[in-house]
Amino acid sequence: MSREMFDRETLAKFRAMTPRQAYETAKDAVYRLGAVSSTDFHEVWEELVAHGILTWSQIEEFDGRRGD
């Protein structure tokens, strides 16, 4: 299993945001860490979904994916 990217305090902050804000903030954090592979993003999205912050449908919508 992959490591957790976010600590409890950060996850609590994400929960207080709208789904779009949480998505954008998490995406920016991945870029700031220098991680930019699709695997890096997938691990972050998995973590946010596992913690009930985002759904896969929301991630796909925000990411602009269609029919992937």
TORDO-46865 format. One record per residue (C-alpha): residue in one letter; residue number from 1; x, y, z. Coordinates in steps of 0.1 Angstrom, whole numbers, plus 5000, padded with zeros to 4 digits. Each point is the difference from the previous one (the first is absolute). Last residue first. Example, Ala and Ser with C-alpha at 12.3 -4.5 7.8 and 13.67 -1.06 7.14 Angstrom:
BEGIN
res=S | n=2 | X=5137 | Y=4989 | Z=5071
res=A | n=1 | X=4986 | Y=4966 | Z=5007
REM end
This chain:
BEGIN
res=D | n=68 | X=4885 | Y=5073 | Z=4799
res=G | n=67 | X=4966 | Y=5011 | Z=4987
res=R | n=66 | X=5005 | Y=5037 | Z=5006
res=R | n=65 | X=5026 | Y=5013 | Z=5023
res=G | n=64 | X=4999 | Y=5037 | Z=5009
res=D | n=63 | X=5021 | Y=4996 | Z=5031
res=F | n=62 | X=4972 | Y=5016 | Z=5021
res=E | n=61 | X=4974 | Y=4976 | Z=4986
res=E | n=60 | X=5023 | Y=4970 | Z=5004
res=I | n=59 | X=5009 | Y=5010 | Z=5036
res=Q | n=58 | X=4963 | Y=5005 | Z=5008
res=S | n=57 | X=4990 | Y=4966 | Z=4986
res=W | n=56 | X=5029 | Y=4984 | Z=5020
res=T | n=55 | X=4985 | Y=5014 | Z=5032
res=L | n=54 | X=5017 | Y=5026 | Z=5021
res=I | n=53 | X=5005 | Y=5006 | Z=5038
res=G | n=52 | X=4988 | Y=4966 | Z=5011
res=H | n=51 | X=5034 | Y=4990 | Z=5015
res=A | n=50 | X=5005 | Y=4972 | Z=4975
res=V | n=49 | X=4991 | Y=5024 | Z=4972
res=L | n=48 | X=5026 | Y=5025 | Z=5011
res=E | n=47 | X=5026 | Y=4972 | Z=5003
res=E | n=46 | X=4992 | Y=4985 | Z=4967
res=W | n=45 | X=5002 | Y=5035 | Z=4984
res=V | n=44 | X=5035 | Y=5005 | Z=5015
res=E | n=43 | X=5012 | Y=4966 | Z=4988
res=H | n=42 | X=4986 | Y=5006 | Z=4965
res=F | n=41 | X=5018 | Y=5034 | Z=4998
res=D | n=40 | X=5033 | Y=4985 | Z=5008
res=T | n=39 | X=4994 | Y=4971 | Z=4976
res=S | n=38 | X=4991 | Y=5024 | Z=4972
res=S | n=37 | X=5035 | Y=5015 | Z=5004
res=V | n=36 | X=5004 | Y=5035 | Z=5013
res=A | n=35 | X=5017 | Y=4999 | Z=5034
res=G | n=34 | X=5021 | Y=5031 | Z=5006
res=L | n=33 | X=4985 | Y=5005 | Z=5034
res=R | n=32 | X=4985 | Y=5033 | Z=4988
res=Y | n=31 | X=4983 | Y=4982 | Z=4972
res=V | n=30 | X=4984 | Y=4975 | Z=5024
res=A | n=29 | X=4989 | Y=5028 | Z=5022
res=D | n=28 | X=4984 | Y=5019 | Z=4971
res=K | n=27 | X=4979 | Y=4969 | Z=4992
res=A | n=26 | X=4989 | Y=4997 | Z=5036
res=T | n=25 | X=4990 | Y=5036 | Z=5002
res=E | n=24 | X=4981 | Y=4997 | Z=4966
res=Y | n=23 | X=4981 | Y=4969 | Z=5011
res=A | n=22 | X=4992 | Y=5013 | Z=5035
res=Q | n=21 | X=4987 | Y=5033 | Z=4985
res=R | n=20 | X=4978 | Y=4981 | Z=4975
res=P | n=19 | X=4986 | Y=4978 | Z=5027
res=T | n=18 | X=4992 | Y=5030 | Z=5021
res=M | n=17 | X=5023 | Y=5005 | Z=5029
res=A | n=16 | X=4996 | Y=4990 | Z=5037
res=R | n=15 | X=5009 | Y=4964 | Z=4993
res=F | n=14 | X=5032 | Y=5011 | Z=4983
res=K | n=13 | X=5010 | Y=5018 | Z=5032
res=A | n=12 | X=4994 | Y=4969 | Z=5020
res=L | n=11 | X=5022 | Y=4980 | Z=4976
res=T | n=10 | X=5027 | Y=5026 | Z=5006
res=E | n=9 | X=4998 | Y=4996 | Z=5038
res=R | n=8 | X=5000 | Y=4962 | Z=4997
res=D | n=7 | X=5032 | Y=4999 | Z=4980
res=F | n=6 | X=5000 | Y=4997 | Z=4962
res=M | n=5 | X=5019 | Y=4979 | Z=4976
res=E | n=4 | X=4993 | Y=4966 | Z=5016
res=R | n=3 | X=5023 | Y=4973 | Z=4989
res=S | n=2 | X=4990 | Y=4975 | Z=4973
res=M | n=1 | X=4988 | Y=4965 | Z=5008
REM end
